[in-house]
Amino acid sequence: MKCLYCQGNMVRETAPFHFDRQGAHVSLDSVPAWVCTQCGEPLFEEAEVNAIQELMDAVDKQAERFERRSPSN
Protein backbone atom coordinates (compact mmCIF):
# COMPACT_ATOMS: atom_id res chain seq x y z
CA MET A 1 0.00 0.00 0.00
CA LYS A 2 1.26 3.50 -0.86
CA CYS A 3 0.77 6.70 1.13
CA LEU A 4 -1.85 9.04 -0.32
CA TYR A 5 0.37 12.07 0.43
CA CYS A 6 3.93 11.10 -0.46
CA GLN A 7 3.62 7.67 -2.09
CA GLY A 8 5.83 6.12 0.64
CA ASN A 9 5.29 2.56 1.84
CA MET A 10 2.61 1.96 4.47
CA VAL A 11 3.15 -0.53 7.30
CA ARG A 12 0.71 -1.82 9.91
CA GLU A 13 1.46 -0.15 13.26
CA THR A 14 -0.38 2.06 15.71
CA ALA A 15 -0.82 5.81 15.71
CA PRO A 16 -2.10 8.36 18.22
CA PHE A 17 -5.43 10.07 17.66
CA HIS A 18 -6.63 13.16 19.54
CA PHE A 19 -9.88 15.07 19.41
CA ASP A 20 -11.64 17.89 21.23
CA ARG A 21 -15.40 17.80 21.71
CA GLN A 22 -17.49 20.26 23.71
CA GLY A 23 -14.78 21.14 26.21
CA ALA A 24 -13.33 17.62 26.47
CA HIS A 25 -9.95 16.52 25.11
CA VAL A 26 -9.65 12.81 24.31
CA SER A 27 -6.28 11.24 23.58
CA LEU A 28 -5.92 7.74 22.18
CA ASP A 29 -2.27 6.70 22.31
CA SER A 30 -2.21 3.67 20.03
CA VAL A 31 -4.95 3.12 17.47
CA PRO A 32 -4.25 0.39 14.89
CA ALA A 33 -3.42 2.07 11.58
CA TRP A 34 -1.40 1.94 8.41
CA VAL A 35 1.52 4.35 8.92
CA CYS A 36 3.72 5.77 6.17
CA THR A 37 7.39 4.87 6.64
CA GLN A 38 8.38 8.07 4.83
CA CYS A 39 6.17 10.88 6.18
CA GLY A 40 4.48 9.20 9.18
CA GLU A 41 0.93 9.91 7.98
CA PRO A 42 -1.54 7.40 9.50
CA LEU A 43 -4.42 5.83 7.62
CA PHE A 44 -7.16 4.29 9.75
CA GLU A 45 -9.29 1.44 8.46
CA GLU A 46 -13.09 1.46 8.60
CA ALA A 47 -13.35 -0.49 11.89
CA GLU A 48 -11.11 1.98 13.71
CA VAL A 49 -12.89 4.99 12.19
CA ASN A 50 -16.24 3.57 13.31
CA ALA A 51 -14.93 2.98 16.83
CA ILE A 52 -13.57 6.54 17.02
CA GLN A 53 -16.92 7.93 15.79
CA GLU A 54 -18.76 5.92 18.46
CA LEU A 55 -16.41 7.31 21.09
CA MET A 56 -17.03 10.86 19.83
CA ASP A 57 -20.79 10.30 20.04
CA ALA A 58 -20.46 9.03 23.61
CA VAL A 59 -18.38 12.08 24.59
CA ASP A 60 -21.01 14.36 23.02
CA LYS A 61 -23.80 12.67 25.01
CA GLN A 62 -21.89 12.96 28.26
CA ALA A 63 -21.02 16.61 27.56
CA GLU A 64 -24.72 17.34 27.07
CA ARG A 65 -25.40 15.89 30.54
CA PHE A 66 -22.79 18.24 32.03
CA GLU A 67 -24.29 21.22 30.21
CA ARG A 68 -27.78 20.44 31.57
CA ARG A 69 -26.38 20.28 35.11
CA SER A 70 -24.33 23.46 34.81
CA PRO A 71 -25.31 26.05 37.46
CA SER A 72 -25.07 28.84 34.86
CA ASN A 73 -27.99 27.37 32.84
C-alpha positions in Angstrom: 0.0 0.0 0.0 1.3 3.5 -0.9 0.8 6.7 1.1 -1.9 9.0 -0.3 0.4 12.1 0.4 3.9 11.1 -0.5 3.6 7.7 -2.1 5.8 6.1 0.6 5.3 2.6 1.8 2.6 2.0 4.5 3.1 -0.5 7.3 0.7 -1.8 9.9 1.5 -0.2 13.3 -0.4 2.1 15.7 -0.8 5.8 15.7 -2.1 8.4 18.2 -5.4 10.1 17.7 -6.6 13.2 19.5 -9.9 15.1 19.4 -11.6 17.9 21.2 -15.4 17.8 21.7 -17.5 20.3 23.7 -14.8 21.1 26.2 -13.3 17.6 26.5 -10.0 16.5 25.1 -9.6 12.8 24.3 -6.3 11.2 23.6 -5.9 7.7 22.2 -2.3 6.7 22.3 -2.2 3.7 20.0 -4.9 3.1 17.5 -4.2 0.4 14.9 -3.4 2.1 11.6 -1.4 1.9 8.4 1.5 4.4 8.9 3.7 5.8 6.2 7.4 4.9 6.6 8.4 8.1 4.8 6.2 10.9 6.2 4.5 9.2 9.2 0.9 9.9 8.0 -1.5 7.4 9.5 -4.4 5.8 7.6 -7.2 4.3 9.8 -9.3 1.4 8.5 -13.1 1.5 8.6 -13.4 -0.5 11.9 -11.1 2.0 13.7 -12.9 5.0 12.2 -16.2 3.6 13.3 -14.9 3.0 16.8 -13.6 6.5 17.0 -16.9 7.9 15.8 -18.8 5.9 18.5 -16.4 7.3 21.1 -17.0 10.9 19.8 -20.8 10.3 20.0 -20.5 9.0 23.6 -18.4 12.1 24.6 -21.0 14.4 23.0 -23.8 12.7 25.0 -21.9 13.0 28.3 -21.0 16.6 27.6 -24.7 17.3 27.1 -25.4 15.9 30.5 -22.8 18.2 32.0 -24.3 21.2 30.2 -27.8 20.4 31.6 -26.4 20.3 35.1 -24.3 23.5 34.8 -25.3 26.1 37.5 -25.1 28.8 34.9 -28.0 27.4 32.8 
